[in-house]
Amino acid sequence: MEALMWAHRFAAPHAQLADLLDQHDTEAVADARRNITAADRAVVERFLSRELDLR
């Protein structure tokens, strides 16, 4: 994927996710990563595909 295409598709969600992660300490983020479920992955996929955007 070209950088411009990536930026167009993922830059905003990436910035939002980084902001959310920055609100928690390293240990809490590591714990969440260790305990991720299929349902959690589905929410992230919906987030990245902008299905959760308010319209």
All heavy atoms as atom14 arrays in JSON, in Angstrom:
{
  "sequence": "MEALMWAHRFAAPHAQLADLLDQHDTEAVADARRNITAADRAVVERFLSRELDLR",
  "atom14_mask": [
    [1, 1, 1, 1, 1, 1, 1, 1, 0, 0, 0, 0, 0, 0],
    [1, 1, 1, 1, 1, 1, 1, 1, 1, 0, 0, 0, 0, 0],
    [1, 1, 1, 1, 1, 0, 0, 0, 0, 0, 0, 0, 0, 0],
    [1, 1, 1, 1, 1, 1, 1, 1, 0, 0, 0, 0, 0, 0],
    [1, 1, 1, 1, 1, 1, 1, 1, 0, 0, 0, 0, 0, 0],
    [1, 1, 1, 1, 1, 1, 1, 1, 1, 1, 1, 1, 1, 1],
    [1, 1, 1, 1, 1, 0, 0, 0, 0, 0, 0, 0, 0, 0],
    [1, 1, 1, 1, 1, 1, 1, 1, 1, 1, 0, 0, 0, 0],
    [1, 1, 1, 1, 1, 1, 1, 1, 1, 1, 1, 0, 0, 0],
    [1, 1, 1, 1, 1, 1, 1, 1, 1, 1, 1, 0, 0, 0],
    [1, 1, 1, 1, 1, 0, 0, 0, 0, 0, 0, 0, 0, 0],
    [1, 1, 1, 1, 1, 0, 0, 0, 0, 0, 0, 0, 0, 0],
    [1, 1, 1, 1, 1, 1, 1, 0, 0, 0, 0, 0, 0, 0],
    [1, 1, 1, 1, 1, 1, 1, 1, 1, 1, 0, 0, 0, 0],
    [1, 1, 1, 1, 1, 0, 0, 0, 0, 0, 0, 0, 0, 0],
    [1, 1, 1, 1, 1, 1, 1, 1, 1, 0, 0, 0, 0, 0],
    [1, 1, 1, 1, 1, 1, 1, 1, 0, 0, 0, 0, 0, 0],
    [1, 1, 1, 1, 1, 0, 0, 0, 0, 0, 0, 0, 0, 0],
    [1, 1, 1, 1, 1, 1, 1, 1, 0, 0, 0, 0, 0, 0],
    [1, 1, 1, 1, 1, 1, 1, 1, 0, 0, 0, 0, 0, 0],
    [1, 1, 1, 1, 1, 1, 1, 1, 0, 0, 0, 0, 0, 0],
    [1, 1, 1, 1, 1, 1, 1, 1, 0, 0, 0, 0, 0, 0],
    [1, 1, 1, 1, 1, 1, 1, 1, 1, 0, 0, 0, 0, 0],
    [1, 1, 1, 1, 1, 1, 1, 1, 1, 1, 0, 0, 0, 0],
    [1, 1, 1, 1, 1, 1, 1, 1, 0, 0, 0, 0, 0, 0],
    [1, 1, 1, 1, 1, 1, 1, 0, 0, 0, 0, 0, 0, 0],
    [1, 1, 1, 1, 1, 1, 1, 1, 1, 0, 0, 0, 0, 0],
    [1, 1, 1, 1, 1, 0, 0, 0, 0, 0, 0, 0, 0, 0],
    [1, 1, 1, 1, 1, 1, 1, 0, 0, 0, 0, 0, 0, 0],
    [1, 1, 1, 1, 1, 0, 0, 0, 0, 0, 0, 0, 0, 0],
    [1, 1, 1, 1, 1, 1, 1, 1, 0, 0, 0, 0, 0, 0],
    [1, 1, 1, 1, 1, 0, 0, 0, 0, 0, 0, 0, 0, 0],
    [1, 1, 1, 1, 1, 1, 1, 1, 1, 1, 1, 0, 0, 0],
    [1, 1, 1, 1, 1, 1, 1, 1, 1, 1, 1, 0, 0, 0],
    [1, 1, 1, 1, 1, 1, 1, 1, 0, 0, 0, 0, 0, 0],
    [1, 1, 1, 1, 1, 1, 1, 1, 0, 0, 0, 0, 0, 0],
    [1, 1, 1, 1, 1, 1, 1, 0, 0, 0, 0, 0, 0, 0],
    [1, 1, 1, 1, 1, 0, 0, 0, 0, 0, 0, 0, 0, 0],
    [1, 1, 1, 1, 1, 0, 0, 0, 0, 0, 0, 0, 0, 0],
    [1, 1, 1, 1, 1, 1, 1, 1, 0, 0, 0, 0, 0, 0],
    [1, 1, 1, 1, 1, 1, 1, 1, 1, 1, 1, 0, 0, 0],
    [1, 1, 1, 1, 1, 0, 0, 0, 0, 0, 0, 0, 0, 0],
    [1, 1, 1, 1, 1, 1, 1, 0, 0, 0, 0, 0, 0, 0],
    [1, 1, 1, 1, 1, 1, 1, 0, 0, 0, 0, 0, 0, 0],
    [1, 1, 1, 1, 1, 1, 1, 1, 1, 0, 0, 0, 0, 0],
    [1, 1, 1, 1, 1, 1, 1, 1, 1, 1, 1, 0, 0, 0],
    [1, 1, 1, 1, 1, 1, 1, 1, 1, 1, 1, 0, 0, 0],
    [1, 1, 1, 1, 1, 1, 1, 1, 0, 0, 0, 0, 0, 0],
    [1, 1, 1, 1, 1, 1, 0, 0, 0, 0, 0, 0, 0, 0],
    [1, 1, 1, 1, 1, 1, 1, 1, 1, 1, 1, 0, 0, 0],
    [1, 1, 1, 1, 1, 1, 1, 1, 1, 0, 0, 0, 0, 0],
    [1, 1, 1, 1, 1, 1, 1, 1, 0, 0, 0, 0, 0, 0],
    [1, 1, 1, 1, 1, 1, 1, 1, 0, 0, 0, 0, 0, 0],
    [1, 1, 1, 1, 1, 1, 1, 1, 0, 0, 0, 0, 0, 0],
    [1, 1, 1, 1, 1, 1, 1, 1, 1, 1, 1, 0, 0, 0]
  ],
  "atom14_positions": [
    [[0.85, -1.17, 0.0], [0.0, 0.0, 0.0], [0.9, 1.23, 0.0], [1.82, 1.33, 0.79], [-0.91, -0.03, 1.23], [-1.8, 1.17, 1.36], [-2.91, 1.14, 2.8], [-4.12, -0.03, 2.28], [0.0, 0.0, 0.0], [0.0, 0.0, 0.0], [0.0, 0.0, 0.0], [0.0, 0.0, 0.0], [0.0, 0.0, 0.0], [0.0, 0.0, 0.0]],
    [[0.6, 2.15, -0.87], [1.38, 3.39, -0.95], [1.14, 4.24, 0.3], [0.07, 4.19, 0.9], [0.98, 4.19, -2.17], [1.34, 3.53, -3.49], [0.92, 4.37, -4.67], [0.69, 5.58, -4.51], [0.84, 3.79, -5.76], [0.0, 0.0, 0.0], [0.0, 0.0, 0.0], [0.0, 0.0, 0.0], [0.0, 0.0, 0.0], [0.0, 0.0, 0.0]],
    [[2.14, 5.03, 0.65], [2.06, 5.85, 1.86], [0.88, 6.81, 1.82], [0.18, 6.98, 2.82], [3.36, 6.63, 2.05], [0.0, 0.0, 0.0], [0.0, 0.0, 0.0], [0.0, 0.0, 0.0], [0.0, 0.0, 0.0], [0.0, 0.0, 0.0], [0.0, 0.0, 0.0], [0.0, 0.0, 0.0], [0.0, 0.0, 0.0], [0.0, 0.0, 0.0]],
    [[0.63, 7.42, 0.69], [-0.48, 8.37, 0.59], [-1.82, 7.66, 0.78], [-2.71, 8.16, 1.47], [-0.45, 9.1, -0.76], [-1.5, 10.19, -0.95], [-1.4, 11.25, 0.14], [-1.34, 10.84, -2.32], [0.0, 0.0, 0.0], [0.0, 0.0, 0.0], [0.0, 0.0, 0.0], [0.0, 0.0, 0.0], [0.0, 0.0, 0.0], [0.0, 0.0, 0.0]],
    [[-1.95, 6.46, 0.21], [-3.19, 5.7, 0.37], [-3.37, 5.3, 1.84], [-4.46, 5.38, 2.39], [-3.17, 4.46, -0.51], [-4.44, 3.65, -0.45], [-4.38, 2.17, -1.48], [-4.49, 2.91, -3.09], [0.0, 0.0, 0.0], [0.0, 0.0, 0.0], [0.0, 0.0, 0.0], [0.0, 0.0, 0.0], [0.0, 0.0, 0.0], [0.0, 0.0, 0.0]],
    [[-2.26, 4.86, 2.48], [-2.33, 4.5, 3.9], [-2.78, 5.7, 4.72], [-3.65, 5.58, 5.58], [-0.97, 4.0, 4.39], [-1.02, 3.49, 5.8], [-1.18, 2.21, 6.18], [-0.96, 4.26, 7.01], [-1.21, 2.12, 7.56], [-1.09, 3.37, 8.08], [-0.82, 5.62, 7.28], [-1.07, 3.79, 9.41], [-0.81, 6.04, 8.61], [-0.92, 5.12, 9.65]],
    [[-2.16, 6.84, 4.47], [-2.49, 8.05, 5.22], [-3.95, 8.42, 5.04], [-4.64, 8.78, 6.0], [-1.59, 9.21, 4.8], [0.0, 0.0, 0.0], [0.0, 0.0, 0.0], [0.0, 0.0, 0.0], [0.0, 0.0, 0.0], [0.0, 0.0, 0.0], [0.0, 0.0, 0.0], [0.0, 0.0, 0.0], [0.0, 0.0, 0.0], [0.0, 0.0, 0.0]],
    [[-4.44, 8.32, 3.82], [-5.83, 8.66, 3.55], [-6.78, 7.74, 4.31], [-7.79, 8.17, 4.86], [-6.11, 8.59, 2.05], [-7.49, 9.02, 1.68], [-8.51, 8.12, 1.5], [-8.02, 10.25, 1.49], [-9.62, 8.78, 1.21], [-9.35, 10.07, 1.19], [0.0, 0.0, 0.0], [0.0, 0.0, 0.0], [0.0, 0.0, 0.0], [0.0, 0.0, 0.0]],
    [[-6.44, 6.46, 4.36], [-7.33, 5.49, 4.99], [-7.16, 5.39, 6.5], [-8.13, 5.24, 7.23], [-7.1, 4.12, 4.36], [-8.03, 3.07, 4.91], [-7.98, 1.8, 4.13], [-8.84, 0.81, 4.76], [-8.82, -0.46, 4.48], [-8.01, -0.92, 3.56], [-9.61, -1.3, 5.1], [0.0, 0.0, 0.0], [0.0, 0.0, 0.0], [0.0, 0.0, 0.0]],
    [[-5.91, 5.46, 6.98], [-5.66, 5.12, 8.38], [-5.13, 6.25, 9.26], [-5.04, 6.06, 10.48], [-4.67, 3.96, 8.47], [-5.18, 2.68, 7.88], [-4.58, 2.14, 6.76], [-6.25, 2.01, 8.45], [-5.04, 0.96, 6.21], [-6.71, 0.83, 7.92], [-6.12, 0.29, 6.79], [0.0, 0.0, 0.0], [0.0, 0.0, 0.0], [0.0, 0.0, 0.0]],
    [[-4.74, 7.39, 8.72], [-4.12, 8.42, 9.55], [-5.03, 8.9, 10.67], [-4.6, 8.99, 11.82], [-3.67, 9.6, 8.69], [0.0, 0.0, 0.0], [0.0, 0.0, 0.0], [0.0, 0.0, 0.0], [0.0, 0.0, 0.0], [0.0, 0.0, 0.0], [0.0, 0.0, 0.0], [0.0, 0.0, 0.0], [0.0, 0.0, 0.0], [0.0, 0.0, 0.0]],
    [[-6.27, 9.21, 10.36], [-7.19, 9.69, 11.41], [-7.47, 8.62, 12.46], [-7.33, 8.88, 13.66], [-8.47, 10.22, 10.79], [0.0, 0.0, 0.0], [0.0, 0.0, 0.0], [0.0, 0.0, 0.0], [0.0, 0.0, 0.0], [0.0, 0.0, 0.0], [0.0, 0.0, 0.0], [0.0, 0.0, 0.0], [0.0, 0.0, 0.0], [0.0, 0.0, 0.0]],
    [[-7.85, 7.38, 12.05], [-8.06, 6.35, 13.07], [-6.8, 6.05, 13.89], [-6.87, 5.82, 15.09], [-8.5, 5.12, 12.28], [-9.03, 5.64, 11.0], [-8.25, 6.89, 10.73], [0.0, 0.0, 0.0], [0.0, 0.0, 0.0], [0.0, 0.0, 0.0], [0.0, 0.0, 0.0], [0.0, 0.0, 0.0], [0.0, 0.0, 0.0], [0.0, 0.0, 0.0]],
    [[-5.64, 6.09, 13.24], [-4.38, 5.85, 13.95], [-4.16, 6.92, 15.01], [-3.8, 6.61, 16.16], [-3.22, 5.82, 12.96], [-1.9, 5.59, 13.61], [-1.12, 6.61, 14.09], [-1.24, 4.45, 13.88], [-0.03, 6.11, 14.62], [-0.07, 4.81, 14.51], [0.0, 0.0, 0.0], [0.0, 0.0, 0.0], [0.0, 0.0, 0.0], [0.0, 0.0, 0.0]],
    [[-4.4, 8.17, 14.66], [-4.24, 9.26, 15.62], [-5.22, 9.12, 16.78], [-4.85, 9.34, 17.94], [-4.42, 10.61, 14.92], [0.0, 0.0, 0.0], [0.0, 0.0, 0.0], [0.0, 0.0, 0.0], [0.0, 0.0, 0.0], [0.0, 0.0, 0.0], [0.0, 0.0, 0.0], [0.0, 0.0, 0.0], [0.0, 0.0, 0.0], [0.0, 0.0, 0.0]],
    [[-6.46, 8.73, 16.48], [-7.45, 8.55, 17.53], [-7.05, 7.41, 18.46], [-7.15, 7.53, 19.69], [-8.82, 8.26, 16.92], [-9.43, 9.44, 16.21], [-10.68, 9.05, 15.45], [-10.74, 8.0, 14.82], [-11.69, 9.9, 15.52], [0.0, 0.0, 0.0], [0.0, 0.0, 0.0], [0.0, 0.0, 0.0], [0.0, 0.0, 0.0], [0.0, 0.0, 0.0]],
    [[-6.61, 6.31, 17.88], [-6.19, 5.17, 18.7], [-4.97, 5.51, 19.54], [-4.91, 5.16, 20.73], [-5.91, 3.96, 17.8], [-5.58, 2.66, 18.51], [-6.69, 2.27, 19.49], [-5.37, 1.56, 17.49], [0.0, 0.0, 0.0], [0.0, 0.0, 0.0], [0.0, 0.0, 0.0], [0.0, 0.0, 0.0], [0.0, 0.0, 0.0], [0.0, 0.0, 0.0]],
    [[-4.01, 6.22, 18.96], [-2.83, 6.63, 19.72], [-3.22, 7.52, 20.89], [-2.68, 7.39, 21.99], [-1.84, 7.34, 18.8], [0.0, 0.0, 0.0], [0.0, 0.0, 0.0], [0.0, 0.0, 0.0], [0.0, 0.0, 0.0], [0.0, 0.0, 0.0], [0.0, 0.0, 0.0], [0.0, 0.0, 0.0], [0.0, 0.0, 0.0], [0.0, 0.0, 0.0]],
    [[-4.18, 8.4, 20.66], [-4.66, 9.27, 21.73], [-5.3, 8.45, 22.86], [-5.05, 8.7, 24.04], [-5.66, 10.29, 21.18], [-6.13, 11.28, 22.22], [-5.26, 11.92, 22.86], [-7.35, 11.41, 22.41], [0.0, 0.0, 0.0], [0.0, 0.0, 0.0], [0.0, 0.0, 0.0], [0.0, 0.0, 0.0], [0.0, 0.0, 0.0], [0.0, 0.0, 0.0]],
    [[-6.1, 7.46, 22.48], [-6.71, 6.6, 23.5], [-5.66, 5.83, 24.29], [-5.74, 5.72, 25.52], [-7.68, 5.61, 22.85], [-8.97, 6.2, 22.31], [-9.73, 5.15, 21.52], [-9.83, 6.75, 23.44], [0.0, 0.0, 0.0], [0.0, 0.0, 0.0], [0.0, 0.0, 0.0], [0.0, 0.0, 0.0], [0.0, 0.0, 0.0], [0.0, 0.0, 0.0]],
    [[-4.67, 5.28, 23.59], [-3.61, 4.53, 24.27], [-2.8, 5.42, 25.21], [-2.39, 4.98, 26.28], [-2.71, 3.85, 23.25], [-3.34, 2.71, 22.45], [-2.39, 2.25, 21.36], [-3.75, 1.57, 23.35], [0.0, 0.0, 0.0], [0.0, 0.0, 0.0], [0.0, 0.0, 0.0], [0.0, 0.0, 0.0], [0.0, 0.0, 0.0], [0.0, 0.0, 0.0]],
    [[-2.59, 6.66, 24.81], [-1.82, 7.6, 25.64], [-2.53, 7.96, 26.94], [-1.91, 8.48, 27.86], [-1.51, 8.87, 24.86], [-0.44, 8.68, 23.81], [0.28, 7.66, 23.87], [-0.33, 9.56, 22.92], [0.0, 0.0, 0.0], [0.0, 0.0, 0.0], [0.0, 0.0, 0.0], [0.0, 0.0, 0.0], [0.0, 0.0, 0.0], [0.0, 0.0, 0.0]],
    [[-3.82, 7.68, 27.02], [-4.58, 7.99, 28.23], [-4.39, 6.92, 29.31], [-4.89, 7.06, 30.42], [-6.06, 8.14, 27.9], [-6.34, 9.34, 27.02], [-7.81, 9.44, 26.65], [-8.69, 8.99, 27.37], [-8.06, 10.05, 25.51], [0.0, 0.0, 0.0], [0.0, 0.0, 0.0], [0.0, 0.0, 0.0], [0.0, 0.0, 0.0], [0.0, 0.0, 0.0]],
    [[-3.65, 5.84, 28.98], [-3.45, 4.73, 29.92], [-1.96, 4.45, 30.06], [-1.19, 4.68, 29.13], [-4.19, 3.49, 29.42], [-5.66, 3.73, 29.25], [-6.53, 3.74, 30.29], [-6.38, 4.02, 28.14], [-7.74, 4.02, 29.86], [-7.68, 4.19, 28.55], [0.0, 0.0, 0.0], [0.0, 0.0, 0.0], [0.0, 0.0, 0.0], [0.0, 0.0, 0.0]],
    [[-1.59, 3.92, 31.23], [-0.18, 3.63, 31.43], [0.24, 2.37, 30.66], [-0.59, 1.61, 30.18], [0.18, 3.53, 32.91], [-0.52, 2.38, 33.63], [-0.78, 1.34, 33.01], [-0.77, 2.54, 34.84], [0.0, 0.0, 0.0], [0.0, 0.0, 0.0], [0.0, 0.0, 0.0], [0.0, 0.0, 0.0], [0.0, 0.0, 0.0], [0.0, 0.0, 0.0]],
    [[1.54, 2.17, 30.56], [2.11, 1.07, 29.77], [1.61, -0.28, 30.25], [1.3, -1.16, 29.44], [3.64, 1.13, 29.83], [4.06, 2.42, 29.39], [4.28, 0.07, 28.97], [0.0, 0.0, 0.0], [0.0, 0.0, 0.0], [0.0, 0.0, 0.0], [0.0, 0.0, 0.0], [0.0, 0.0, 0.0], [0.0, 0.0, 0.0], [0.0, 0.0, 0.0]],
    [[1.51, -0.46, 31.55], [1.08, -1.75, 32.09], [-0.38, -2.05, 31.72], [-0.72, -3.18, 31.39], [1.25, -1.8, 33.61], [0.98, -3.18, 34.17], [1.36, -3.3, 35.63], [2.31, -2.64, 36.05], [0.69, -4.07, 36.32], [0.0, 0.0, 0.0], [0.0, 0.0, 0.0], [0.0, 0.0, 0.0], [0.0, 0.0, 0.0], [0.0, 0.0, 0.0]],
    [[-1.24, -1.05, 31.78], [-2.64, -1.26, 31.42], [-2.79, -1.62, 29.95], [-3.58, -2.5, 29.59], [-3.46, -0.01, 31.74], [0.0, 0.0, 0.0], [0.0, 0.0, 0.0], [0.0, 0.0, 0.0], [0.0, 0.0, 0.0], [0.0, 0.0, 0.0], [0.0, 0.0, 0.0], [0.0, 0.0, 0.0], [0.0, 0.0, 0.0], [0.0, 0.0, 0.0]],
    [[-2.01, -0.98, 29.09], [-2.05, -1.28, 27.65], [-1.52, -2.7, 27.42], [-2.13, -3.47, 26.65], [-1.25, -0.24, 26.84], [-1.14, -0.64, 25.39], [-1.9, 1.14, 26.97], [0.0, 0.0, 0.0], [0.0, 0.0, 0.0], [0.0, 0.0, 0.0], [0.0, 0.0, 0.0], [0.0, 0.0, 0.0], [0.0, 0.0, 0.0], [0.0, 0.0, 0.0]],
    [[-0.43, -3.07, 28.06], [0.13, -4.42, 27.91], [-0.87, -5.47, 28.39], [-1.04, -6.51, 27.74], [1.44, -4.54, 28.67], [0.0, 0.0, 0.0], [0.0, 0.0, 0.0], [0.0, 0.0, 0.0], [0.0, 0.0, 0.0], [0.0, 0.0, 0.0], [0.0, 0.0, 0.0], [0.0, 0.0, 0.0], [0.0, 0.0, 0.0], [0.0, 0.0, 0.0]],
    [[-1.55, -5.21, 29.5], [-2.55, -6.13, 30.02], [-3.7, -6.29, 29.03], [-4.17, -7.4, 28.78], [-3.07, -5.64, 31.37], [-4.03, -6.6, 32.0], [-3.7, -7.8, 32.12], [-5.15, -6.16, 32.38], [0.0, 0.0, 0.0], [0.0, 0.0, 0.0], [0.0, 0.0, 0.0], [0.0, 0.0, 0.0], [0.0, 0.0, 0.0], [0.0, 0.0, 0.0]],
    [[-4.15, -5.2, 28.47], [-5.24, -5.26, 27.48], [-4.81, -6.06, 26.25], [-5.6, -6.85, 25.72], [-5.65, -3.85, 27.09], [0.0, 0.0, 0.0], [0.0, 0.0, 0.0], [0.0, 0.0, 0.0], [0.0, 0.0, 0.0], [0.0, 0.0, 0.0], [0.0, 0.0, 0.0], [0.0, 0.0, 0.0], [0.0, 0.0, 0.0], [0.0, 0.0, 0.0]],
    [[-3.58, -5.87, 25.82], [-3.08, -6.63, 24.66], [-3.02, -8.12, 24.95], [-3.31, -8.95, 24.08], [-1.71, -6.11, 24.23], [-1.78, -4.78, 23.54], [-0.43, -4.28, 23.13], [-0.56, -3.07, 22.33], [0.33, -2.1, 22.29], [1.44, -2.19, 22.99], [0.12, -1.05, 21.54], [0.0, 0.0, 0.0], [0.0, 0.0, 0.0], [0.0, 0.0, 0.0]],
    [[-2.62, -8.48, 26.16], [-2.54, -9.9, 26.53], [-3.92, -10.55, 26.59], [-4.06, -11.75, 26.36], [-1.86, -10.06, 27.89], [-0.36, -9.99, 27.86], [0.23, -10.41, 29.2], [-0.22, -9.57, 30.32], [0.35, -8.42, 30.69], [1.41, -7.97, 30.04], [-0.12, -7.73, 31.69], [0.0, 0.0, 0.0], [0.0, 0.0, 0.0], [0.0, 0.0, 0.0]],
    [[-4.92, -9.78, 26.91], [-6.26, -10.34, 27.16], [-7.28, -10.02, 26.06], [-8.48, -10.12, 26.29], [-6.77, -9.83, 28.51], [-5.94, -10.36, 29.65], [-5.8, -11.56, 29.81], [-5.33, -9.46, 30.41], [0.0, 0.0, 0.0], [0.0, 0.0, 0.0], [0.0, 0.0, 0.0], [0.0, 0.0, 0.0], [0.0, 0.0, 0.0], [0.0, 0.0, 0.0]],
    [[-6.81, -9.67, 24.87], [-7.72, -9.32, 23.79], [-8.55, -10.54, 23.35], [-8.06, -11.67, 23.37], [-6.95, -8.72, 22.59], [-7.91, -8.07, 21.62], [-6.05, -9.75, 21.93], [-7.24, -7.19, 20.59], [0.0, 0.0, 0.0], [0.0, 0.0, 0.0], [0.0, 0.0, 0.0], [0.0, 0.0, 0.0], [0.0, 0.0, 0.0], [0.0, 0.0, 0.0]],
    [[-9.8, -10.28, 23.01], [-10.7, -11.34, 22.57], [-11.06, -11.14, 21.1], [-10.77, -10.1, 20.52], [-12.01, -11.32, 23.39], [-12.71, -10.1, 23.09], [-11.74, -11.41, 24.89], [0.0, 0.0, 0.0], [0.0, 0.0, 0.0], [0.0, 0.0, 0.0], [0.0, 0.0, 0.0], [0.0, 0.0, 0.0], [0.0, 0.0, 0.0], [0.0, 0.0, 0.0]],
    [[-11.72, -12.12, 20.54], [-12.19, -12.01, 19.15], [-13.17, -10.84, 19.02], [-13.16, -10.12, 18.02], [-12.85, -13.31, 18.7], [0.0, 0.0, 0.0], [0.0, 0.0, 0.0], [0.0, 0.0, 0.0], [0.0, 0.0, 0.0], [0.0, 0.0, 0.0], [0.0, 0.0, 0.0], [0.0, 0.0, 0.0], [0.0, 0.0, 0.0], [0.0, 0.0, 0.0]],
    [[-13.99, -10.64, 20.04], [-14.94, -9.52, 20.01], [-14.2, -8.18, 20.02], [-14.6, -7.24, 19.33], [-15.9, -9.61, 21.19], [0.0, 0.0, 0.0], [0.0, 0.0, 0.0], [0.0, 0.0, 0.0], [0.0, 0.0, 0.0], [0.0, 0.0, 0.0], [0.0, 0.0, 0.0], [0.0, 0.0, 0.0], [0.0, 0.0, 0.0], [0.0, 0.0, 0.0]],
    [[-13.12, -8.1, 20.81], [-12.3, -6.88, 20.83], [-11.71, -6.61, 19.45], [-11.72, -5.48, 18.97], [-11.17, -6.99, 21.85], [-11.65, -7.14, 23.27], [-12.7, -6.56, 23.62], [-10.95, -7.83, 24.04], [0.0, 0.0, 0.0], [0.0, 0.0, 0.0], [0.0, 0.0, 0.0], [0.0, 0.0, 0.0], [0.0, 0.0, 0.0], [0.0, 0.0, 0.0]],
    [[-11.2, -7.65, 18.82], [-10.61, -7.51, 17.48], [-11.67, -7.04, 16.47], [-11.38, -6.23, 15.6], [-9.98, -8.81, 17.01], [-8.72, -9.16, 17.76], [-8.08, -10.44, 17.21], [-6.97, -10.86, 18.03], [-5.75, -10.37, 17.98], [-5.48, -9.41, 17.13], [-4.8, -10.82, 18.76], [0.0, 0.0, 0.0], [0.0, 0.0, 0.0], [0.0, 0.0, 0.0]],
    [[-12.89, -7.53, 16.62], [-13.97, -7.12, 15.73], [-14.29, -5.64, 15.89], [-14.53, -4.93, 14.9], [-15.22, -7.97, 15.99], [0.0, 0.0, 0.0], [0.0, 0.0, 0.0], [0.0, 0.0, 0.0], [0.0, 0.0, 0.0], [0.0, 0.0, 0.0], [0.0, 0.0, 0.0], [0.0, 0.0, 0.0], [0.0, 0.0, 0.0], [0.0, 0.0, 0.0]],
    [[-14.27, -5.15, 17.13], [-14.52, -3.72, 17.36], [-13.4, -2.88, 16.74], [-13.66, -1.85, 16.11], [-14.65, -3.42, 18.87], [-14.67, -1.92, 19.13], [-15.91, -4.07, 19.42], [0.0, 0.0, 0.0], [0.0, 0.0, 0.0], [0.0, 0.0, 0.0], [0.0, 0.0, 0.0], [0.0, 0.0, 0.0], [0.0, 0.0, 0.0], [0.0, 0.0, 0.0]],
    [[-12.16, -3.33, 16.87], [-11.04, -2.6, 16.28], [-11.18, -2.58, 14.76], [-10.96, -1.54, 14.12], [-9.68, -3.2, 16.71], [-8.54, -2.6, 15.92], [-9.47, -3.0, 18.21], [0.0, 0.0, 0.0], [0.0, 0.0, 0.0], [0.0, 0.0, 0.0], [0.0, 0.0, 0.0], [0.0, 0.0, 0.0], [0.0, 0.0, 0.0], [0.0, 0.0, 0.0]],
    [[-11.55, -3.71, 14.18], [-11.75, -3.76, 12.73], [-12.84, -2.78, 12.3], [-12.68, -2.06, 11.31], [-12.12, -5.18, 12.3], [-12.28, -5.34, 10.8], [-11.01, -5.07, 10.02], [-9.92, -5.42, 10.52], [-11.09, -4.52, 8.91], [0.0, 0.0, 0.0], [0.0, 0.0, 0.0], [0.0, 0.0, 0.0], [0.0, 0.0, 0.0], [0.0, 0.0, 0.0]],
    [[-13.93, -2.73, 13.05], [-15.0, -1.77, 12.74], [-14.51, -0.34, 12.9], [-14.85, 0.54, 12.12], [-16.21, -2.01, 13.64], [-16.93, -3.31, 13.31], [-18.15, -3.53, 14.16], [-19.12, -2.48, 13.87], [-20.03, -2.05, 14.74], [-20.1, -2.57, 15.94], [-20.87, -1.09, 14.4], [0.0, 0.0, 0.0], [0.0, 0.0, 0.0], [0.0, 0.0, 0.0]],
    [[-13.69, -0.09, 13.92], [-13.12, 1.24, 14.14], [-12.25, 1.66, 12.96], [-12.39, 2.76, 12.43], [-12.31, 1.22, 15.45], [-11.52, 2.47, 15.72], [-12.14, 3.61, 16.18], [-10.15, 2.49, 15.53], [-11.42, 4.76, 16.44], [-9.42, 3.63, 15.79], [-10.06, 4.76, 16.25], [0.0, 0.0, 0.0], [0.0, 0.0, 0.0], [0.0, 0.0, 0.0]],
    [[-11.37, 0.76, 12.53], [-10.46, 1.09, 11.43], [-11.2, 1.26, 10.1], [-10.75, 2.0, 9.24], [-9.38, 0.03, 11.3], [-8.35, 0.01, 12.42], [-7.41, -1.17, 12.27], [-7.58, 1.32, 12.47], [0.0, 0.0, 0.0], [0.0, 0.0, 0.0], [0.0, 0.0, 0.0], [0.0, 0.0, 0.0], [0.0, 0.0, 0.0], [0.0, 0.0, 0.0]],
    [[-12.32, 0.57, 9.95], [-13.08, 0.71, 8.7], [-14.1, 1.84, 8.8], [-14.92, 2.01, 7.91], [-13.77, -0.6, 8.34], [-14.73, -0.95, 9.3], [0.0, 0.0, 0.0], [0.0, 0.0, 0.0], [0.0, 0.0, 0.0], [0.0, 0.0, 0.0], [0.0, 0.0, 0.0], [0.0, 0.0, 0.0], [0.0, 0.0, 0.0], [0.0, 0.0, 0.0]],
    [[-14.04, 2.58, 9.89], [-14.85, 3.78, 10.13], [-16.34, 3.47, 10.29], [-17.18, 4.34, 10.14], [-14.61, 4.81, 9.03], [-13.11, 5.15, 8.93], [-12.85, 6.31, 8.13], [-13.35, 7.46, 8.9], [-13.07, 8.7, 8.61], [-12.31, 8.98, 7.6], [-13.56, 9.68, 9.32], [0.0, 0.0, 0.0], [0.0, 0.0, 0.0], [0.0, 0.0, 0.0]],
    [[-16.67, 2.24, 10.64], [-18.05, 1.87, 10.89], [-18.59, 2.46, 12.19], [-19.8, 2.51, 12.4], [-18.21, 0.35, 10.93], [-18.01, -0.33, 9.61], [-18.14, -1.84, 9.73], [-18.98, -2.31, 10.52], [-17.37, -2.53, 9.04], [0.0, 0.0, 0.0], [0.0, 0.0, 0.0], [0.0, 0.0, 0.0], [0.0, 0.0, 0.0], [0.0, 0.0, 0.0]],
    [[-17.7, 2.9, 13.07], [-18.12, 3.43, 14.36], [-18.19, 4.97, 14.37], [-18.51, 5.55, 15.39], [-17.17, 2.95, 15.46], [-17.09, 1.44, 15.65], [-16.08, 1.09, 16.73], [-18.44, 0.84, 15.97], [0.0, 0.0, 0.0], [0.0, 0.0, 0.0], [0.0, 0.0, 0.0], [0.0, 0.0, 0.0], [0.0, 0.0, 0.0], [0.0, 0.0, 0.0]],
    [[-17.87, 5.57, 13.24], [-17.92, 7.04, 13.15], [-19.35, 7.55, 13.35], [-20.31, 6.93, 12.87], [-17.44, 7.53, 11.79], [-15.95, 7.41, 11.6], [-15.27, 6.93, 12.53], [-15.47, 7.75, 10.52], [0.0, 0.0, 0.0], [0.0, 0.0, 0.0], [0.0, 0.0, 0.0], [0.0, 0.0, 0.0], [0.0, 0.0, 0.0], [0.0, 0.0, 0.0]],
    [[-19.47, 8.65, 14.06], [-20.77, 9.31, 14.18], [-21.04, 10.04, 12.87], [-20.17, 10.67, 12.3], [-20.76, 10.31, 15.34], [-20.54, 9.71, 16.72], [-20.45, 10.84, 17.75], [-21.67, 8.77, 17.08], [0.0, 0.0, 0.0], [0.0, 0.0, 0.0], [0.0, 0.0, 0.0], [0.0, 0.0, 0.0], [0.0, 0.0, 0.0], [0.0, 0.0, 0.0]],
    [[-22.25, 9.93, 12.42], [-22.59, 10.58, 11.14], [-23.67, 11.59, 11.34], [-24.5, 11.57, 12.09], [-23.04, 9.55, 10.13], [-21.89, 8.59, 9.85], [-22.33, 7.42, 9.03], [-21.36, 6.38, 9.2], [-20.66, 5.88, 8.22], [-20.82, 6.28, 7.02], [-19.79, 4.95, 8.44], [0.0, 0.0, 0.0], [0.0, 0.0, 0.0], [0.0, 0.0, 0.0]]
  ]
}
